[in-house]
Amino acid sequence: MTGRDGTAGYHGGPMPRIHVAGKGPVELPEGEPVGSALPPEAIAARVDGRLVDLSYVPKEEVSVEPVLPEDPDGLHVLRHSTAHVMAQAVCDLYPGARYAIGPPVEDGFYYDFELPVAIGPEDLERIEARMREIVAADQPFVREEVPREEALRRFADQPYKREIIERVGEEEGEVAAGETVTVYRNDGWQDLCLGPHVPSTGRLGAFKLMKLAGAYWRGDEARPMLQRIYGTAWATQEDLEAYLRRLEEAERRDHRRLGRELDLFSFPEELGPGLAVWHPRGGILRKQLEDFVRNLHLERGYQLVATPHLARRELWDTSGHTSKYAELMYPEMRREGDPAYFVKPMNCPFHVLIFRSRTRSYRDLPMRLAELGGVYRYERLGVLHGLLRARGFTQDDSHIICREDQLVEEILGVFDLTLEIHRTFGFTDPVVTLSTLPGETIVTPEMAERATGALRDALDRSGLPYRVAEGEGSFYGPKVDFHFRDAIGRLWQLTTVQCDFGLPERFGMEYVGEDNQRHRPVMIHRAILGSIERFTGVLIEHYAGAFPLWLAPEQVRIAPVADRHVAFARELAERLRTAGLRPEVDDSPETVGKKVRAAQLMKVPYTLVVGDREIDSGALTVRRRDGTEIPGVSVERFVAELVREAETRSLEPASFEG
């Protein structure tokens, strides 16, 4: 097994020079590592673009770049190294510990253990203290290439490591005499690892252990349940503290808590995990989203369709879902003498059937079919997360069926619609990825090349910067994903655009061309919001529950001072309602202060307190959600400004000035 840098080891012959980024050619003595030519703050290096340890000794002329702690690759190395130190600390504190895997993840790392005792949150401080002792000792990370059999002996008391060694050899086809695996050790403790790592533990320090969880070995519920410890690590203490502040803000914005507090939705136990019910206020929010999406699609030449929630097994066999997607499908339903049925995990095969319902001409293309269709996926319990990862949801699903010569223009149209929709919610500057096909697929290499080429051509023509994500496409085609940052900088994958030559082939889709011959169309699968549920969860956290006026379930709260003011409040509410707005009157016996506070807690955009003065003058004091008060606003002006704000879907509140 080779290291991550693609070499079998770090000892080589003479090397006359290396090309260091920003410095030019540098002469190195024979056997000298690349780290000696890099700045002292570097923690790793890129050699011809490959990430390696600073101790790497090249065998030939190469280009070298320093990897700094704050670089994306630098953070990866820091977090991976910190995970090793955590595992070393756990093994020191809990003799007999068996350690499994400890990868870096977004914003941190984790490590899975089988421990002789169960640990709790109160133990994290003790583990962290031992980690800091290891850091203070500044132990060097030493890389070794050892024969596979030797590695099995070294990890004789570590069954998870032994399994990794055995399976890596089998899976990668490297079971042969002289085969080696990579081991890193420091101060006698060792781990199986591809690396790279920081030069020594003293380069670490800005870390914190965060939480505990359970995790099945290899994600298999039939395998042992391990104890997982999560942590985070950063280049500096300031970065760590900023991250912890972001976590606090994210907790304040958690859509699950705000969903309860704002009375938008709930997850009743009687329904089962991952299945939400929408309350009246959530129903209004959802309707606003759905109407916006449907109307915009109609303007763009889409046709609305509706399909059932289940279908016979034969449909899913033809589409490839039962062979490639079965683990995320609910078990088949069968009554004796009847065919088997599955509830649908996707809408695409149904749209294929609509296309096939009659003979289609080239004049019918492109055919753009749009549906807000309910789908059901049997997600594992451990990954469910409120609306963001559910088992039942409504997909913002559309399929464009077109000729191959129309493909790039149609993809560009989807890109344009994506940017228009997300800009409405304040999402701009997307991070775009082009994902190629995974190993398991239903399309041929030739189909994959044509589909990937069309997506790449569309991206190049759009001018959008993008990166390639190898092997992250769907089983029926490559895809383009749009990621957007929310108000606190988190990146969300929202839009997916997939190019599919496979389903048209499997379903025998045809159209009659200008030459009066039958031809095979191409399909574009695209979900711009993703799903109504997930997008709502993202919006709740993006706005912290304080929706712009057009989305707010309740737009105006009217608080009469006393009972004698209730009639006027109701008349005002009716006037607002007639103008298409959503007002509520709080005629409870509470004090005005408590009524205003209640409106604040429900994040109502505008509150009006009405009493004798307002009735006599006909002028209102408008209280915005942020506490700003604007006195002397006429009823006519108030209504007109709110109508304008709602109709334009403004992200800014009305000023009532001028």
LINSUL-V960521 format. One record per backbone hydrogen bond with DSSP energy under -1.0 kcal/mol. NH is the residue of the N-H (numbers start at 1). CO is the residue of the C=O. E is the energy in kcal/mol with one decimal. If there is no record, write none. Layout:
nh;co;e
NH;CO;E
NH;CO;E
//
This chain:
nh;co;e
3;7;-2.3
4;194;-1.3
6;3;-2.1
18;26;-2.4
19;62;-2.8
20;24;-2.3
21;64;-2.7
23;20;-2.4
24;20;-2.4
26;18;-3.0
32;29;-2.0
34;56;-2.7
35;54;-2.4
36;33;-1.3
37;34;-1.9
38;35;-1.3
42;39;-1.8
43;67;-2.8
44;67;-1.1
45;52;-2.4
46;65;-2.6
47;50;-3.2
48;63;-2.9
50;47;-2.0
52;45;-3.3
56;53;-1.4
64;19;-3.3
65;46;-2.3
67;44;-2.5
71;68;-1.5
75;71;-2.9
76;72;-1.9
77;73;-2.3
78;74;-2.8
79;75;-2.8
80;76;-2.4
81;77;-2.7
82;78;-2.4
83;79;-2.2
84;80;-1.6
85;81;-2.1
86;82;-2.5
87;83;-2.3
88;84;-2.6
89;85;-2.4
90;86;-2.6
91;87;-2.5
92;88;-1.9
93;89;-2.2
94;90;-2.3
97;94;-1.7
98;114;-2.6
100;112;-2.8
105;108;-2.5
108;105;-2.3
109;231;-2.3
110;103;-1.5
111;229;-1.6
112;101;-2.4
113;227;-2.4
114;98;-3.0
123;120;-2.3
124;121;-1.2
127;123;-2.1
128;124;-2.8
129;125;-2.1
130;126;-1.8
131;127;-2.2
132;128;-2.0
133;129;-1.4
134;130;-1.9
135;131;-2.4
136;132;-2.4
137;133;-1.5
138;135;-1.6
141;199;-2.3
142;185;-2.7
144;183;-2.8
146;181;-2.7
148;179;-2.3
151;147;-2.5
152;148;-2.2
153;149;-1.7
154;150;-2.6
155;151;-2.0
156;153;-1.6
158;155;-2.0
162;158;-2.3
163;159;-2.1
164;160;-1.9
165;161;-2.5
166;162;-2.6
167;163;-2.8
168;164;-2.8
169;165;-1.7
170;166;-1.7
171;167;-3.2
172;168;-2.4
174;169;-1.9
176;174;-1.2
179;176;-1.9
181;146;-2.9
183;144;-2.7
184;191;-2.6
185;142;-2.3
186;189;-2.7
189;186;-1.9
191;184;-2.7
193;182;-2.0
201;139;-2.7
203;200;-1.9
204;201;-2.0
207;205;-1.8
208;232;-2.2
210;230;-2.8
213;228;-2.1
215;226;-2.0
217;224;-2.6
219;216;-2.5
220;217;-1.7
223;220;-2.2
226;215;-3.2
227;113;-3.3
228;213;-3.4
229;111;-2.4
230;211;-2.8
231;109;-2.7
232;208;-2.5
234;206;-2.7
240;236;-2.0
241;237;-2.6
242;238;-2.3
243;239;-2.2
244;240;-2.3
245;241;-1.9
246;242;-2.0
247;243;-2.3
248;244;-1.9
249;245;-2.2
250;246;-2.8
251;247;-2.4
252;248;-1.9
253;249;-1.4
258;254;-2.4
259;255;-2.3
260;256;-1.3
261;257;-2.6
262;258;-2.9
263;260;-1.1
264;259;-2.7
266;277;-2.1
271;268;-1.3
275;272;-1.0
277;266;-2.6
279;264;-2.2
283;279;-2.8
284;280;-1.8
285;281;-1.9
286;282;-2.8
287;283;-2.4
288;284;-2.3
289;285;-1.9
290;286;-2.8
291;287;-3.1
292;288;-2.0
293;289;-2.4
294;290;-3.0
295;291;-2.6
296;292;-2.0
297;293;-2.1
298;294;-2.4
299;295;-2.0
300;296;-1.2
301;298;-1.5
302;297;-2.5
303;368;-3.1
305;370;-2.5
311;342;-2.1
313;340;-2.5
315;312;-1.2
317;313;-2.3
318;314;-2.4
319;315;-2.1
321;316;-1.0
322;316;-1.4
324;320;-2.2
325;321;-2.9
328;325;-1.8
329;326;-1.9
333;341;-3.3
338;335;-3.0
341;333;-2.6
342;311;-2.5
344;309;-2.3
350;347;-1.0
351;347;-1.4
352;348;-1.8
353;349;-1.7
354;350;-1.7
355;351;-2.0
356;352;-2.2
357;354;-1.0
362;512;-2.2
364;361;-1.7
365;362;-1.1
367;401;-2.8
369;399;-2.7
370;303;-3.0
371;397;-3.1
373;371;-1.0
373;395;-1.6
375;393;-3.1
376;344;-2.7
377;391;-2.5
378;328;-2.0
379;377;-2.3
383;380;-1.5
385;389;-2.0
388;385;-1.5
391;274;-2.3
392;274;-1.5
393;375;-2.3
395;373;-2.9
396;530;-1.1
397;371;-2.2
397;395;-2.0
398;526;-1.8
399;369;-2.6
400;524;-2.2
401;367;-2.9
402;522;-2.4
406;403;-1.3
407;404;-1.0
410;406;-2.2
411;407;-2.3
412;408;-2.4
413;409;-1.9
414;410;-1.8
415;411;-2.4
416;412;-2.4
417;413;-2.2
418;414;-2.7
419;415;-2.3
420;416;-2.1
421;417;-2.6
422;418;-2.4
423;419;-2.0
424;420;-1.1
426;423;-1.3
427;422;-2.6
431;483;-3.0
433;481;-2.1
434;467;-2.8
435;479;-3.4
436;469;-1.6
442;475;-2.6
448;444;-2.7
449;445;-2.2
450;446;-1.9
451;447;-2.7
452;448;-2.8
453;449;-2.2
454;450;-2.0
455;451;-2.1
456;452;-2.6
457;453;-2.6
458;454;-2.4
459;455;-2.4
460;456;-2.7
461;457;-2.4
462;458;-2.1
463;459;-1.2
467;432;-1.8
469;434;-2.9
472;469;-1.4
473;436;-3.3
474;477;-1.8
477;474;-1.1
479;435;-2.1
480;497;-2.8
481;433;-2.3
482;495;-2.5
483;431;-2.5
484;492;-2.5
486;490;-2.3
489;486;-2.0
492;484;-2.8
494;482;-2.5
495;482;-1.4
496;527;-2.0
497;480;-2.5
498;525;-3.7
499;478;-1.9
500;523;-3.0
506;502;-2.6
507;503;-2.7
509;504;-2.3
511;519;-2.0
512;360;-2.9
513;517;-3.0
516;513;-2.1
519;511;-2.8
522;402;-2.9
523;500;-2.4
524;400;-2.4
525;498;-2.2
526;398;-2.3
527;496;-2.0
531;529;-1.1
532;394;-2.8
535;531;-2.6
536;532;-2.1
537;533;-2.3
538;534;-2.4
539;535;-2.7
540;536;-2.8
541;537;-1.8
542;538;-2.8
543;539;-2.9
545;540;-1.7
546;543;-2.0
547;545;-1.4
551;548;-1.5
552;548;-1.7
555;582;-2.7
556;582;-1.4
557;606;-2.5
558;584;-2.9
559;608;-3.4
561;610;-2.5
565;562;-2.0
566;563;-1.6
569;565;-2.0
570;566;-2.4
571;567;-2.2
572;568;-2.5
573;569;-2.2
574;570;-2.3
575;571;-1.9
576;572;-2.2
577;573;-2.6
578;574;-2.4
579;575;-1.2
580;577;-1.7
581;576;-2.3
584;556;-2.1
586;558;-2.8
587;585;-1.1
595;591;-2.1
596;592;-2.6
597;593;-2.2
598;594;-2.4
599;595;-2.0
600;596;-2.1
601;597;-2.5
602;598;-1.6
603;600;-1.6
604;599;-2.2
606;555;-1.3
607;623;-2.5
608;557;-2.8
610;559;-1.7
615;611;-2.1
616;612;-2.8
617;613;-2.5
618;614;-2.1
620;633;-3.4
622;630;-2.8
623;607;-2.3
624;628;-3.1
625;605;-1.3
627;624;-1.8
630;622;-2.7
633;620;-2.8
638;634;-2.7
639;635;-2.6
640;636;-2.4
641;637;-2.7
642;638;-2.0
643;639;-2.4
644;640;-2.2
645;641;-2.5
646;642;-2.6
647;643;-2.8
648;644;-2.2
650;645;-2.0
//
